[in-house]
Amino acid sequence: MKPYEIILKNCSFFAHHGVFKEETALGQRFFIDAVLTVDPKDALEKDEIENTVHYGLVFAAIENIVINERYYLIEAMALKIAKKLCEDFSQILNAKITVRKPSAPVPGILDHVEVTVEHSK
């Protein structure tokens, strides 16, 4: 059976990342998408959670990194998340992580700044 995708869309966290002192002091909201390419093994045929990726645990792993670690660059945070998910979940073949920062300190009006990083085993 071919790999399939599990997608967590728009996970929201309040955290203290950024280059500027105000960003780390005040904090802000970050939004994360995770597109995970998963080896199905026999999980889909047998309908067993043990052989697939529990997306509640994926959410918790992302939350732990976003909330408990500090990054200047959202790119670095995205890469850490992608690597950690590939490391912690044997079925994940590839993790594509997008981080959106709506309150980016730029001198203009924008919806958000977004980066996407990918990591494969």
N, C-alpha and C positions, 0 to 999 in steps of 0.2 A: 504494500500500500504506500502511496506517495505521502510526503510530509503535508501537513495542513497548518493553518495559522490560528493562533489565539490572539485576540486583540483586546487590550485594555485601553479605553479611550477616555481622555480628559480626566485622569486622576488628579485630584486637587489637593495641594498641600500648602501650608503656611510655613515659610522657612526664612533663613537669614543668609542668603548667598549674594555675592556681588563684589565688585572691585571697590566701590565707594563706601566710606564709613557709615553713611546714612542707610545704605542698603542692609548692611550687616546689623546695624543697631535697631532699625525699625522693623525690618523684615517685610515680606510681601508674599503674595500668592504665586505659586508655580503650578503649571498644568503639564502632565506627563501622559504621553501615549506610548504604549509598548506593543509592537507587532512581533510576535514570537513564532518562528517557524519550528514546528514540533514533529519529531519522529513518532508516528502513531503506534509503532510496535503492534501489539494486538489489543490495545485499549479500546479502540472503536468497535471492533468486532465483539469483544467480550463485555463492553460497557462497564469498565472498571476504572475507577479513579486512580488506583495505585499505579497504573502504567501510563498515566498521562501527567499533565501539568495542572496542579491545583491553582487556579487563578487567584484564589484568596490568599494563598501563600506568596504568590508573585506580588500582589498588591502590598502585602506586609513587608516584603524585601525591598521594594521600591521606597515605601514610606520610611523605612529605617534609614536608608541612605540619605534621602532628601531632608529628613527632620534632624538626624543625629550627626551628620557630617557637614563640613563647611567647604564651599568652593567659591573661588573668584569667578570661574568660567562655567557657564551652564553646559558648555561642550564637555568639560572634564567630568561634570556630574553625570551627563548622559552616557559617557563612555564607562564610567564606574558602574552604573546601573546595568548596562548591556553585558559587561564582563561578569558581574556578580550573578546575573540570572543564568548565563551560560554555564558558569561554574557550579551553581547550586542545584540546577535542575538538569539531570542527565539527558532528558528527552529534548531539551531546547537545542536546536542546531544553529539558529541564528536569532539574534535579538536586535531589532531596529527601534531605537528610543528617540522620541521627539520631546523636547522640553520647550514650553512656551513661557515667556516672562512678560506679562502684560504691563507691568509698571517699570519698564526699562528706562533708565535715566538718559533720554536723548532729547535734544532741543527741538522738538517737533511733535506733531500729533501722529500716533500710530496705534494700531490695535494691539500688537504684541511683537516681540522679537522671538524667533523660533530657530532652533537648531535640531538637526537630526544626525545621529551617530549610529553606526551599525557595527556589530561584532559577531563573528562566527567562530565556531569551534574548529 
